[in-house]
Amino acid sequence: MKLKRLYFQLDAIKEKAIKLPLKKTDKWVVFSDLHMGDHSYKDDFKRNTELFTYVLEDYYQKEFGLILNGDVEELQRFQYTTIRNAHPAVFNIFLQFHQKNKLLKTIGNHDVEFSYNEEINQELPAAEAFLLEHKKGEIFIFHGHQASDFYIRYNKLVGWLLKYIATPLGFNNYSVAHHSKKKYKIEKDVYHYSAFQGIVSIIGHTHRPLFESLSKAERVKILIENLVREYVLEKKEKRLKEIKKIIKSYRKDLRKIYRKQKNMDMQNVYGSKLNIPCLFNSGTVIGKRGITCLEIENNNIKLVHWFDKNTSGKYLNKRGYEPEKIGEKNVFKMVLNEESLDYIFAKIKLLR
């Protein structure tokens, strides 16, 4: 999509977005890409259903509002009633958020039917976008597929291929999301649009967690750099040994990332000379190693990883990671990144 047309399209979505004030005391959690199905082996959501239900019910429901940023129901593979009947406990929790006016739901390319099917859009109404109005700037929340001509023009064809070819052959949404150059281009285009407008954009769609426009590999490299600086100044032998072990662990992580995502993380911040922290992505609920999300709380934004000992037990014994056990079950929360919204908007203003 040419940039001029892309900007007009995103401007139109932003103009029609439902606007809400964001107060310092407000608390929101953003999840995207649940791809809820029929609870069979074809259902990508099945792996983390229990974990996701526990996280919502025992943690976020107490104080947070819930933002579901697209591709919640996998309507390109299954009927809405089939999904609704397969996951009654999850929908019941969604309804509880909705009844307290604490549910915001956007439309993705896999559940675009909500935009024209009045019947299914009544219980949990979905909109195309939301705009949280912070005192320092705007937070534009939309799924992200709208930045691609491919998904605008050929989404019905993609749905047909998923339903009649990919699903019967056992291909899932997790396997097709990470390696698409088109989806990387979507991130790049939304990044440049957000930088141009001087806003923060929160998307989903690519299943790739992003914080301040940085991918996991880029964040890990920054962590390594900070540890090297700490190593130079450190005097205690015990801490020096710990730093060396942590750096070794991060280097191992980097090698794994580059093997899996050969070209996606090699490019430097979407070709920008200076990193502008305008793009965030909550990742996905169907990750092989748990769930990622974004929290907005006390004027801060956080990238969070939820897991249990079965999905990501490796973090429990790994130096440099500090997961927090939540509740009585073996469920853990780990904050991967955190920053002040005031700082983020100031940096956007100064660098754009």
DALIN-V219870 format. One record per residue. N is the residue number from 1. PHI is phi as a letter, one per 30 degrees, with the letter a starting at -180 (NA if undefined). Layout:
n:N phi:PHI
n:N phi:PHI
This chain:
n:1 phi:NA
n:2 phi:d
n:3 phi:e
n:4 phi:d
n:5 phi:d
n:6 phi:e
n:7 phi:d
n:8 phi:d
n:9 phi:d
n:10 phi:d
n:11 phi:d
n:12 phi:d
n:13 phi:d
n:14 phi:d
n:15 phi:d
n:16 phi:d
n:17 phi:d
n:18 phi:d
n:19 phi:c
n:20 phi:b
n:21 phi:d
n:22 phi:c
n:23 phi:d
n:24 phi:d
n:25 phi:d
n:26 phi:d
n:27 phi:b
n:28 phi:b
n:29 phi:b
n:30 phi:c
n:31 phi:c
n:32 phi:b
n:33 phi:h
n:34 phi:d
n:35 phi:h
n:36 phi:d
n:37 phi:b
n:38 phi:c
n:39 phi:i
n:40 phi:c
n:41 phi:d
n:42 phi:d
n:43 phi:c
n:44 phi:d
n:45 phi:d
n:46 phi:e
n:47 phi:e
n:48 phi:c
n:49 phi:e
n:50 phi:d
n:51 phi:d
n:52 phi:d
n:53 phi:d
n:54 phi:d
n:55 phi:d
n:56 phi:d
n:57 phi:d
n:58 phi:c
n:59 phi:b
n:60 phi:d
n:61 phi:d
n:62 phi:d
n:63 phi:b
n:64 phi:c
n:65 phi:c
n:66 phi:c
n:67 phi:c
n:68 phi:c
n:69 phi:c
n:70 phi:i
n:71 phi:h
n:72 phi:d
n:73 phi:c
n:74 phi:d
n:75 phi:d
n:76 phi:d
n:77 phi:c
n:78 phi:b
n:79 phi:d
n:80 phi:e
n:81 phi:d
n:82 phi:d
n:83 phi:d
n:84 phi:d
n:85 phi:d
n:86 phi:d
n:87 phi:b
n:88 phi:d
n:89 phi:d
n:90 phi:d
n:91 phi:d
n:92 phi:d
n:93 phi:d
n:94 phi:e
n:95 phi:d
n:96 phi:d
n:97 phi:d
n:98 phi:d
n:99 phi:d
n:100 phi:c
n:101 phi:h
n:102 phi:b
n:103 phi:b
n:104 phi:c
n:105 phi:b
n:106 phi:c
n:107 phi:c
n:108 phi:c
n:109 phi:d
n:110 phi:d
n:111 phi:b
n:112 phi:d
n:113 phi:e
n:114 phi:d
n:115 phi:d
n:116 phi:b
n:117 phi:c
n:118 phi:d
n:119 phi:d
n:120 phi:d
n:121 phi:c
n:122 phi:d
n:123 phi:d
n:124 phi:b
n:125 phi:e
n:126 phi:c
n:127 phi:b
n:128 phi:d
n:129 phi:a
n:130 phi:b
n:131 phi:b
n:132 phi:d
n:133 phi:c
n:134 phi:d
n:135 phi:d
n:136 phi:c
n:137 phi:l
n:138 phi:c
n:139 phi:c
n:140 phi:c
n:141 phi:c
n:142 phi:a
n:143 phi:d
n:144 phi:k
n:145 phi:d
n:146 phi:d
n:147 phi:c
n:148 phi:b
n:149 phi:d
n:150 phi:e
n:151 phi:d
n:152 phi:d
n:153 phi:d
n:154 phi:c
n:155 phi:d
n:156 phi:d
n:157 phi:d
n:158 phi:e
n:159 phi:d
n:160 phi:d
n:161 phi:d
n:162 phi:d
n:163 phi:d
n:164 phi:c
n:165 phi:b
n:166 phi:d
n:167 phi:d
n:168 phi:d
n:169 phi:d
n:170 phi:j
n:171 phi:d
n:172 phi:c
n:173 phi:d
n:174 phi:d
n:175 phi:d
n:176 phi:c
n:177 phi:d
n:178 phi:d
n:179 phi:c
n:180 phi:c
n:181 phi:d
n:182 phi:d
n:183 phi:d
n:184 phi:d
n:185 phi:d
n:186 phi:e
n:187 phi:e
n:188 phi:d
n:189 phi:d
n:190 phi:d
n:191 phi:e
n:192 phi:d
n:193 phi:d
n:194 phi:d
n:195 phi:d
n:196 phi:d
n:197 phi:d
n:198 phi:i
n:199 phi:b
n:200 phi:c
n:201 phi:c
n:202 phi:c
n:203 phi:b
n:204 phi:b
n:205 phi:i
n:206 phi:d
n:207 phi:i
n:208 phi:c
n:209 phi:d
n:210 phi:b
n:211 phi:b
n:212 phi:h
n:213 phi:i
n:214 phi:c
n:215 phi:d
n:216 phi:e
n:217 phi:d
n:218 phi:d
n:219 phi:d
n:220 phi:d
n:221 phi:d
n:222 phi:d
n:223 phi:d
n:224 phi:d
n:225 phi:d
n:226 phi:d
n:227 phi:d
n:228 phi:d
n:229 phi:d
n:230 phi:d
n:231 phi:d
n:232 phi:d
n:233 phi:c
n:234 phi:d
n:235 phi:c
n:236 phi:d
n:237 phi:d
n:238 phi:d
n:239 phi:d
n:240 phi:d
n:241 phi:d
n:242 phi:d
n:243 phi:d
n:244 phi:d
n:245 phi:d
n:246 phi:d
n:247 phi:d
n:248 phi:d
n:249 phi:d
n:250 phi:d
n:251 phi:d
n:252 phi:d
n:253 phi:d
n:254 phi:d
n:255 phi:d
n:256 phi:d
n:257 phi:d
n:258 phi:d
n:259 phi:d
n:260 phi:d
n:261 phi:b
n:262 phi:e
n:263 phi:c
n:264 phi:d
n:265 phi:c
n:266 phi:d
n:267 phi:d
n:268 phi:c
n:269 phi:h
n:270 phi:h
n:271 phi:i
n:272 phi:d
n:273 phi:d
n:274 phi:b
n:275 phi:d
n:276 phi:c
n:277 phi:d
n:278 phi:c
n:279 phi:b
n:280 phi:b
n:281 phi:b
n:282 phi:d
n:283 phi:i
n:284 phi:a
n:285 phi:c
n:286 phi:c
n:287 phi:d
n:288 phi:d
n:289 phi:c
n:290 phi:j
n:291 phi:b
n:292 phi:c
n:293 phi:a
n:294 phi:c
n:295 phi:c
n:296 phi:c
n:297 phi:a
n:298 phi:h
n:299 phi:i
n:300 phi:c
n:301 phi:b
n:302 phi:b
n:303 phi:c
n:304 phi:b
n:305 phi:c
n:306 phi:c
n:307 phi:a
n:308 phi:c
n:309 phi:d
n:310 phi:d
n:311 phi:d
n:312 phi:b
n:313 phi:d
n:314 phi:e
n:315 phi:d
n:316 phi:d
n:317 phi:b
n:318 phi:c
n:319 phi:d
n:320 phi:j
n:321 phi:c
n:322 phi:b
n:323 phi:d
n:324 phi:c
n:325 phi:d
n:326 phi:c
n:327 phi:i
n:328 phi:d
n:329 phi:d
n:330 phi:d
n:331 phi:c
n:332 phi:b
n:333 phi:c
n:334 phi:b
n:335 phi:d
n:336 phi:d
n:337 phi:a
n:338 phi:a
n:339 phi:a
n:340 phi:d
n:341 phi:d
n:342 phi:e
n:343 phi:d
n:344 phi:d
n:345 phi:d
n:346 phi:d
n:347 phi:d
n:348 phi:d
n:349 phi:d
n:350 phi:d
n:351 phi:c
n:352 phi:d
